[in-house]
């Protein structure tokens, strides 16, 4: 485990705790972490390493951007994965994102079950696919984070799980 891994774990733990408490991830944490990752890599490995960090940041931002654009994920989650990308680089960031999506699905089902919301969640997913088939991929007006009132998942927690699985498998 490198200092970059330890820093990324620390950043993600803080983000998860903040997200659980407030359902938001602050910009100073995500942008500050991304800048720190860029500077750390540039300092330790030169311009090539800095470019690698920027590429990781871009991959992280791009991976979660479609979910944000469809209204199903907050911008803080996108910026958190981008910050992780600045620390880990593009390849590991893809794995963090994929494992985060799996963990998010499992945790989302758990939250839906805990709140007695599973039947409604399944109906909502069916409605979303029907809407997208007719209207194309765009936010479903009644089912975005801004308009929906069902239980919410602090997504920094599945991102933390995805990070830990990724680091464990390296």
N, C-alpha and C positions, 0 to 999 in steps of 0.2 A: 504494500500500500504506500502510495506516494503522498507528499504534502498536498498535491493537487486533489487527490482523492479525499483526504481529510478535510480540506477546505470545502469541497463540494458537499460532503456529508453535513458539515456544520451549517452551511448556507441552507440546505434543504430541510434540516431539522428546524431551524428558525422559521423558515417559510411555512412548514407544516403546522408548527405551534401557532403562528400568527393566523394562518388560514382557519384553523379549528376555532380560535377565539373570536375572530372578527369576520370570517368568510371573505377576506381580502388578503392580498399579498402586496405589500407596499412597494412603490416604484424605487424608493431609495435602496431597498434590499436587492431587487432584481437588477436594476441598472448598475448599482454599486458593485454587485457581485460580478456582473458581466465585465465591467471595466477593470476590476481587480484581476479577473482571470486573464484578460487580454494583456494587461501590464505585466503580470507574473510570467506569462509565457514569453512575452517579448524580452523581458529582462533576462530570463534564464536560458532562452534559446535563440534570441535574435529575431530578425524580421520574419523569417520563415515560420518560426513557432508562433509569432503574433498572427500571421496570416492563417495558420492552422486554427488558432483560437477564434478568429473572425469567422472562418468557415463553419466551425462547430456552432457558433452563435446563430449563424444564418440557418443551418440545418435544424437546430432546435426551434427557432421561430417558425420556420416553414412547416415543420411537422404538425404542430398543433393549430396553425392558423386556420385551416378549413373548419375545425370544430368551433373556433371562435367566430368565424364569419357566419356560421349557421346558427349562432346564438346559443350553443350548447356548452360553451366553456368561457370562463372569464379571461380577460387579457392578462391578468397576473399569472395564470397558469402557463400561458404562452411565453411570457417573459421569463418565468422561472426555468422552463426547459431551455430557453435560449441561453440563460446565464450558466446553466449546467453545461451546455455545449461549449461555452467559452472556456470552461475549465477542463473538460474531458476531450474535446475535439469532436469531429463529425461522426466517426464510426461508432464509438460508445454511446453517443447521444441518440442515434437511431435505436439502439438496443434499450436505452433507458425509456424512450418513448413507447416502444412496443410493449415492454414489460409493464409500463405505467398504464397502458390501455387495458391490458389483461387484469391488472390489480384493480383498476377503476371499475371494470365490469363486475368483478367479484364483490368489491366493496359496495358498488351501487345496488346490486341484488340484495346484499345484506341489509343496507339501509332501507330499501323498499320493503323487505320482509319485516324489519323491526318496526316500521311505521304502518304496517298493514296496507301498503301502497302497491304491492306487486301486480295485482290485477289491473289497476289503473295505469301503471307504468307500461305494461304489455300493450294495453289498448292505445296508449299514447304513441308507442313505437309503431304500431300498425298504422295509426292515423298519419304519422310523419311520412312513412313510406308511401302511403296512398297520396298524400299531398305532393310529395316530390315527383311521383310518377305523373301527376297531372300538371304541376306548375314548374317542375324542374328543381334543381337543388338550390334552395334559398331558405332563409329562416321561416319557420312556421310561426305565424304571428302569436298564437296563443301558447306557444311552448318554448319561448326563449327564457334565458335566465332573468331577463328584466320583467317578463310578464307572467311566468309560471309560479305557482304557489305550493308546489309539492316539496317533499323533503330534498335537501341539497347535500351534496357531497363536497367536503373540503378537498379539492383535487390535489393539493400539495401532498396529501398523505399517500395516495397511490403513486405519485411521482417519487416520493421518498422510497416506497417499496420497489419501484422499478429501478431506481438508482442502486439500492442495496443488492438486488438480484444481479444486476449488470456487474457490479464490482466483485461480487462473490464468484461469478462465472469467469472472470478474467484470469 
